Amino acid sequence: MSELSLDRDGPVEGGSPQGNRGSPKVALAVGAVGIVFGDIGTSPIYAFRETFVGPHKLALDTLHLLGVMSLIFWAMTIIVSLQYVTILMRADNKGQGGTLALVALISSRIGRTGYGWIAVMLGVFATALFYGDSMITPAVSVLSAVEGLTTVEEDLQPIVIPIALVLLIGLFLLQRRGTAKVGTLFAPVMVIYFSVLAILGLIHIVQNPGVLVALNPWYAVQFFMTDKLLGFLALGSVVLAVTGAEALYSDMGHFGRGALRLSWFGFVMPCLLLNYFGQAAMILNLEAAAAADAIRNPFFLMAPEIYRLPLVILATCATFIASQAVISGAFSVTHQAIQLGFVPRLSILHTSETEHGQIYIPFVNWVLMVAVILLVLTFQNSSNLASAYGIAVTGAMLIDTCLMAVLFVAVWRWKLWMAIPIAAVFFLVDGAFFGANLPKVPDGGWFPLLVGAIAFTFLTTWARGRKLMRDRMSEVALPIEIFAKSAMNSAIRVPGTAIFMASATAGVPSALLHNIKHNKVLHERVVILTVEIAEEPYVDSEFRTQFDDLGDGFYRMVLRYGFMEETDVPAALKKVHHCGGDFDMMQTSFFLSRQTLLPSKNPSMMIWREKIFSWMLRNAATAMEFFRLPSNRVVELGSQVEI
């Protein structure tokens, strides 16, 4: 299993095989600006505004403006800079980050204990919440950018939603073609966008440098002391400034922790803070009536009127890029969940011949598109959508904090006197943000929770049903040694190779039993092949294959893949020369089992869950597609199973 590396910089060892290991850190850092920081980078468009015009409105006075700015600065420092960039980036599973990678790392250390089961369930729920987040992010970010048109001309309000819908639909239609070509534009556009953020903020800070006193945490404390309830509820909007923090950890394998830290501390964080402080400085400089009008869209009003339309176009491009990153993240997380056994096999298309990580999952794409369209049509504006936004993000952050506490003790072996205080600080901060978002549930926060609950039910139902089905098949499986001896006397051997795909590494697969029962023939070479997914992102090639010679032309082979890898069985077999000789695909037949569930008198799952599992099983992509088997060399044989 993977070993933790605490001191490496640059692209992490064991990272993405398409890797950027040879690229300079600065080049990687620039690339990261275009891909990783889109979500958190577009937050200034609406985050500062929502703290004052959201569900719990605040007075536009010095106390509240400086208090909010102090909260934004320290939230960014504690959650993004300390929790994710400094601490969690030290926890890599063979170079990969993200909640599922962290869960796999923890599970490999604490085994299948009760604590291990809890860690897995937390990771699954965080994944489920991510799907709600990936629906809301494109809707709120693109809509908030297009709403900037009203700062150019108020009469454009009626076309805001149609324009946003056209952009979002175009975004999802683009996915099938891949983003390799347009992706080269992401980094330059985002570098320009962040630079504009900094310049606009700096202009207003120069006019009112006193706003920088909000760097002192005392102004946040004073805010809470004066308005205890409003101060707490304001956290529900302040957290919008740090949405996307988990993307830094999830994308660590693509760029390396060194490049991401350089991007964050050297460029992105300063630009964001300059813009937030600039928005506060602008409001402080205005009279009460003008401030009340400006707070409805302070981001775009920072620019002189002549530059507002270009700023709207630039911000829309930035939100388009941020949404693209979130959608790609949904594809990546789904692929990991499929490999780890929480999601049924889905059709996965590769959109790039050189970049293995660029994939397209049609089912996920269309579900997200329908959900995003419904969100825009239902909530109508970005302020309403912002109410639905924070609960999923803070829920996922709180789960990451729980897993981080387990990481301290179970993986890094920290002493309790050191682990408990550090974990407690993050529990306090993330718990406060999560609690402040709970009042948003009636105003839209119910949506990501509903999506999370549905996704969690499907994920756990598939994992449970799959385990029950495997256990039931193992109970009736015939030992391969007994079968091999009896088959020699009852079947005719024919030339060629037969590969029988099996989910278990013991017993005879049902396809082999059905073949001998009905056809009464066996190929000269019979290979029972099992594909195993390890709890690490990548498996070294020397550990890919394991085989046993069972005699009389029978072999059992295991192919091991990491949960980030593509399970291309024919490609792996071409590299195998020690299992009875080379594999010639034109002389090889693949036999697959397709199970049909039968109702059981004593079901092991609730009936409604069993029906869900049965539906998922019927609609899963075939093993032929998933393992990339040649369609003209595949034979499917059915079997029936009761669970």
Phi, psi and omega in degrees: 000164185291147176257144178289142175240122187258347189236355182292150173241174179073190179301130189283143180300138181085009182285197185305130184293335177287347175018158176238031189299329184271356184279144177297151183298324181295318179297319177295320180297320178294317177299323179296325178301324182282339186244314191277324193260013182296316183296305181291333181288334179268358179299325179301341180297328185226342188296308181298318180301316187294334179294338182253330183247005180287199183301330182240090188291144178246153177289144180271063178242174185299319181304309185284323180295314179289325178296316179295317180296323177295319178296318180297315181298313184284332173296316179295323181289312185286312186281307185282304187291314183274304187294310186270306187287320185272314187265301187295331178293348174282346182259096179244141175260092186052044176094345184263146176242187182106161186299313182294321177296321178293319178298316179298321178296314180295317181298325180291341181262322185258002173068199183264046176278176177300323178293323178297320180296319179296318179299319179296316181295322177297317179296321179294319180292323176297321177296318179298318178295328180300325180295322175296318179297318183290344173275320185283322185304308179298321183295309185288323184287312180294317181296319180295325179290316181294330177298342176298340177301330182290342175280342176274315180206116184298333182290352180277357183308317183297339183262002182298308182295314177303318180296316180299318180295319178298316179297316182292317178297319177299322179299315181287327177292333180290335188302320183298328181280349182084167184239017183299318183286310181286341182298334179293342179272345186301308185298310179302317181297315182289327176297316177297317181299310181295324178297319177297319176306312183294317182296313180300317180295318183296322180302315182281329177294321178300325180285336179213071183295346180298342181295338183291349177295343180293350173297336178285122182297347180299329181290329174290319179296317180297321177302312181293322181293328181278314182234082187300307183291313180296325178297318178293314182293332179297334178301331180297333176263328179300325183297341177298338180288344182244010176296136184101359179298324182293340179294330179298316180288320182295326184266012182301323183294335182278329187239339184089146184295327182297315180293320180293320178295320178298315179299314186291302185286329186271341186218303190293308182300313177301319180295318180296314182295321177300320181290316179298314179294327177295320177298316179295319180297320180297315181295321180296331182280347185266155172292163186305313183294317180293322179296319179298327178282320184290330184293346179290337177200062187295330184302310183282332180286350174296330183275146173302152187305324183292336183258003185291318180297314175301324179294321177299316180296316180296316180295323178295319176299319180295318179291328175298316179293318179298319179295321178300318180295321179294318180295316177299324177296322177296321177297315182295315180296320179296319178298317177298317181295324176297313182295326181274359173088022179256347181227138177296160179302132177237157177293123181238123179250140178263125186263001180219139179280343184249329183257105183295336183283348182272100183235164179223125179245102187306315183301313180296319182300312184287326176297315179298317182298313179298317181297317181296317179298315179296323179298312181297316181290330182279314186271338170072327179214164186291332178296317177295321179293327180298331178294332180272351193279311193294329188296320180291317182295311182291327176297315179295322178295319180296321177294318177301324178293319176300313180294325179295322178297319177296320179302315180304314189272314189275330185255309182276349177058040176290151173291146183300325182295339177264321184290317187296312180298320181293314179297322182297322179299314181289326175298319180297313183292307182293325178294322178294318178296319179294316179297323180292338179272345181299321176298346179281350186306312180294336184269007179139343178296344178294334186295305179296329177293320177295314178299318179297318180295318179295314180297318179298319179298316180293317181298312183287327178295317179295315180297317180294312181296322179296320179293316179298319181295318178295318179298318181295321179290326178292328181297326184256005183290139178272134178303136185296327181296317179294317181297316183300319181290318182287325181294330180299332183264352186238359184228149175274135178270132180239157182296154175109184182238134174244126177249120180255115180285131183227140179279337182249156180265012177222154178083177182258127178295149184297329179298323179291319177297315180294324180296314181290329181289317186265322184264335177057035175223155175224145177285163180300322178240124179243120181242123173265113190248128176241133175258120180251141176253120182279162178273045176210154189291325182223145177248128179298146186301328181289343178253010184293318191242139172222136180216154176234132175272112183268359180087159177058032177082009178260135179223148171243126183235144175237127173254126181252134178230154171277164185286355175259356188267160177271128182273080179261094185294311180303321179296321179291321182293331179297337181265001181263125181232005189242015182244063182081017179110183180289161178254116175261114185300332180284347178245015184240134175243138178254128179249124183244148174260134174240115185272142172242127182278139176246145177297139181252148177292329179234076184297143180274349175234161173302148185304318182295325177288324178296323178292321177297314180298318180298319178295317179296321180295319181293327186262002178291150175296150181288157177299331179300315179292314188293320181268004176059044180279147178295124188298330182276005180239018186246136174235127179254133178236130184272155174213161182243139184225139173255133173234000000 
